[in-house]
Amino acid sequence: MGKAVSKLSKDDLKSLRQATYFDKRELQQWYKGFIRDCPSGQLSEEEFVKVFKQFFPFGDPVDYCRYLFQVFDVDNSNYIDFKEFIIALSITSRGTDDQKLSWSFKLYDHKRLGKISYQDMLCIVTAIYKMVGSMVALPQDELTPELRTEKFFKLLDKDKDKDFITLADFKELSQKDPSITNALKVYEGLV
């Protein structure tokens, strides 16, 4: 998308309308807000963390943001541009359950291997626990990140020491543990 300008070009609008669930007016409004908050047209990881800290004042979202930033930063430029931002927002807020699951899988698959090890998942679950802090009451079998991660592997009959979770497994897990699907619906209706 190049250097930031005050309006989206017709070509950018057309391609973003095809790539997202937003209409022309919504795209223009989101772009205006993005440029207001990021005049350079790029969002750095530090700025990304600042935004998240506003939503999680009782926890520490830094580690989670590092992983989430990687999912947004599709081109690995170390910045999120408007296109990356709006496509991720479209999927997480208005995408199908399948699209949301595939997008979420990328968060856990932070090494981009197409599979998630116990340690990979534990990193993300730990980051989530740090972020939400004491804001959420947890069931006995999920009191620690280790317990929750072990629970996921057990639900799939996977050995945490040698097995991996694939995208197909992750989709199966979402059916066995409704908390995964519920977490995907957090942004529905907000955007």
Buried (B, 14 or more C-beta within 10 A) or exposed (E): BEEBEEEBEEEBBEBBBEEBBBEEEBBBEBBEEBBEEBEEBBBBBEBBBEEBBEEBEEBBBBBBBBBBBBBBBBEEEEBBBBBBBBBBBBBBBBBEEEBBBBBBBBBBBBEEEEBBBBEBBBBBBBBBBBBBEEEEEEEEEBEEBBBBBBBBBEBBEBEBEEBBBBBEBBBBBBEEBEEBBEBBEEBEEEE
